[in-house]
Amino acid sequence: MAGFTSTFHHPFKLQLSKPLRPLSFHSNLFTLRLQRPATRWPSVSSTTNVIVSRYGGGGGSSRKPKSNDDQALDISSIRSDKVRLIDQQQNMVGIVSKGEALQMADNAELDLVILSPDADPPVVRIMDYNKYRYELQKKKRDQQKKSLASRMDLKELKMGYNIDVHDYSVRLKAAKKFLNNGDKVKIIVNLKGRENDFRNNAIELIRRFQNDVGELAVEENKNFRDRNIFIILVPNKAVAQKAQEPPKKKDKSTANEVSAGV
């Protein structure tokens, strides 16, 4: 470690009535140590000051915690002399010594991975750990994709109780598109001021809209009491599954019989 040491000599004399002990001062950046004689001398011809400086700040080790990968491969962390071994074909070998398990993994040119360190005895398995991690990450990504695909977004469509034919058809087309994509649809009719007198017209409009959507959706929730009349439609799972099924092929024998009859 880089540093420097300086020594200063002072020519003056100092009368000491009591012995002096070395004085020192420590910090993270430098260390100051004053060295003086500790014997009862009537006089001191010189006093020596020694300053030692260290670069790099305070000491102490800052070990990072081991990652999960390190822990899974650290066989030395197992205190038991025996382990329960699973080979690379996922067959249960049984209880063997740690040395034997390591030797089998080395012969197969694979890793010995700790599966259950708290078991008695601990369970280990011979495998390609990098490939195993990749498959786990891929499986996790697939699960996230499925969860995102199964999540429904709520789409809102607002109408007036006296909406014209063109705007109505535009909203109906949009609702069918959202439902086919697996999203919920909330149809809202706002009644402002005196428009509340036409509440029955607004309810009739929403019912007609629901009928025009047809079997694509089922009703999840509705509110016809407040000024904001709405109904929430969710995709019909039965219709969606039926649409995803491949078309059935016609039986050739039946087709031949029909052609022969003709």
Residue pairs with C-beta under 8 A, 6 or more apart in sequence:
1 54
1 55
1 56
2 54
2 55
3 52
3 53
3 54
3 55
4 53
5 50
5 51
5 52
6 50
6 51
7 48
7 49
7 50
8 48
8 49
9 46
9 47
9 48
10 46
10 47
11 45
11 46
13 43
13 44
13 45
14 43
14 44
14 47
15 42
15 43
16 40
16 41
16 42
16 43
16 44
18 40
19 37
19 38
19 39
19 40
20 36
20 37
20 38
21 36
21 38
22 33
22 34
22 35
22 36
22 38
23 33
23 34
23 36
24 31
24 32
24 33
24 34
25 31
25 32
25 33
26 32
28 57
28 58
29 53
29 54
29 57
30 51
30 52
30 53
30 54
31 51
31 52
31 53
31 54
32 51
32 52
33 50
33 51
33 52
34 49
34 50
35 48
35 49
35 50
36 44
36 47
36 48
37 44
66 74
69 129
69 133
71 77
71 114
71 117
72 113
72 114
72 129
73 111
73 112
73 113
73 114
73 129
74 114
75 98
75 101
75 102
75 112
75 114
75 124
77 114
77 117
78 98
78 114
78 117
78 122
78 124
80 98
80 120
80 121
80 122
81 97
81 98
82 95
82 96
82 97
82 98
82 121
83 95
83 96
83 97
83 98
83 101
83 121
83 122
83 123
83 124
84 92
84 94
84 95
84 119
84 121
84 122
84 123
84 124
85 92
85 93
85 94
85 95
85 96
85 100
85 101
85 104
85 124
85 125
85 126
86 92
86 93
86 115
86 123
86 124
86 125
86 126
87 93
87 104
87 108
87 125
87 126
88 108
88 110
88 126
88 127
90 125
93 104
95 121
96 104
101 112
101 124
101 126
102 112
104 126
105 111
105 112
105 126
108 126
110 126
110 127
110 128
111 126
111 127
111 128
111 129
112 124
112 125
112 126
113 124
113 125
113 126
113 127
113 129
113 132
114 122
114 123
114 124
115 123
115 124
115 125
116 122
116 123
149 182
150 182
152 182
152 183
152 184
152 234
152 235
153 183
153 184
154 183
154 184
154 185
154 186
154 232
155 174
155 175
155 178
155 183
155 184
155 185
155 186
156 185
156 186
156 188
157 171
157 174
157 175
157 185
157 186
157 187
157 188
158 188
158 189
158 190
159 167
159 168
159 171
159 187
159 188
159 189
159 205
159 209
160 189
160 190
161 189
161 191
161 195
161 198
161 201
161 202
161 205
162 198
162 201
163 171
163 205
168 209
171 187
171 209
172 209
172 212
172 213
175 185
175 187
175 209
175 213
175 217
175 233
176 213
176 216
178 184
178 185
179 185
179 213
179 216
179 217
179 233
179 234
179 235
179 236
180 216
180 235
180 240
182 235
182 240
183 235
184 220
184 232
184 233
184 234
184 235
185 217
185 232
185 233
186 230
186 231
186 232
186 233
187 206
187 209
187 210
187 230
187 231
187 232
187 233
188 228
188 229
188 230
189 202
189 205
189 206
189 228
189 229
189 230
190 227
190 228
191 198
191 199
191 202
191 227
191 228
191 229
192 227
196 227
199 224
199 229
202 229
203 224
203 229
206 222
206 224
206 229
206 230
206 231
209 231
210 217
210 219
210 231
210 233
213 233
215 236
215 239
216 235
216 236
216 239
217 233
217 234
217 235
217 236
218 233
218 234
218 236
219 231
219 232
219 233
220 232
220 233
220 234
221 231
221 232
222 230
222 231
222 232
223 229
223 230
223 231
